[in-house]
Amino acid sequence: MFKVVTLYKFISLTNLTILQQQLQTICRSLTGTLLIAPEGINGTIAGLPTALEQAMAQIQTIPFFQDLFYQYSEATVKPFCRLKVRIKKEIITMTKAAAAQPMQLRGCHVSAKDWNALLDEAALIVDVRNHYEHRIGSFTAALNPNTTYFSEFPAFVDRHLTAYKQKPIALFCTGGIRCEKASAYMCMVGFQEVYQLSGGILQYIAHIPESETKWEGACFVFDRRVALKQGLAESDTLLCYGCRMPLAAADLDEQYQPGKQCKYCSNKATA
């Protein structure tokens, strides 16, 4: 059994090359990806439980990272092939809205235990993730922005959400980091009541009992597990090796075989 941790923190960083080398040394026995940028750190890494816990303890001794947000889960197979520690311009790319800084401006965090009540009160529930993630699982009545890349989200806000600037809006994503930038952008352009699920879907499905959940389907994750369900258990979601789309049970037919063309490949071929 492997242990997996997703982590992030928005914080001003300098001397990124030195920090990159330090993280490579700490995580040398692990796999996964860590991104560092002037705005902070983001990533998912995995390994044997003891090795991962030791690495996390060392990472948190770095002064910048003493209060990282992180969430553990498990994997039955090795989730990643190798370790990558990369220096980027942003730890989650939003390009057009780069001026939105979660360190100074962001929405109100709502814990997993309080999220169901907010869903009942919000004027709008927005899935900040991309269309293929939304398709295999989401919260009931959540709006799908139909984005392919997170950098498209500001344009979606500008085109479709301006009528809600004075109303409560609930945002959610996989682990919380996309909501940090999404809510910062929305606050920057004048939205008054923006709320975000603290720790994202992973925190929610880890802590909310199945009898109380308002989550439906599976939560896509960017590793070999493909998607997780309630309790952070691995789901039966497959990944198409042709177009890399996640495939839920409803996407499969009797003719589909792993490694062969799925219906989304077919759609691309005929588009």
PyMOL commands that set and color helices and strands:
alter all, ss='L'
color gray80, all
select helices_A, chain A and resi 16-26+49-59+63-65+95-97+112-121+131-136+150-160+162-164+177-188+200-207+230-232+249-251+263-270
alter helices_A, ss='H'
color red, helices_A
select strands_A, chain A and resi 2-10+31-37+40-47+69-75+83-87+108-110+124-127+137-139+168-172+193-197+215-217+219-220+227-229+233-234+238-239+246-247
alter strands_A, ss='S'
color yellow, strands_A
deselect
rebuild
show_as cartoon
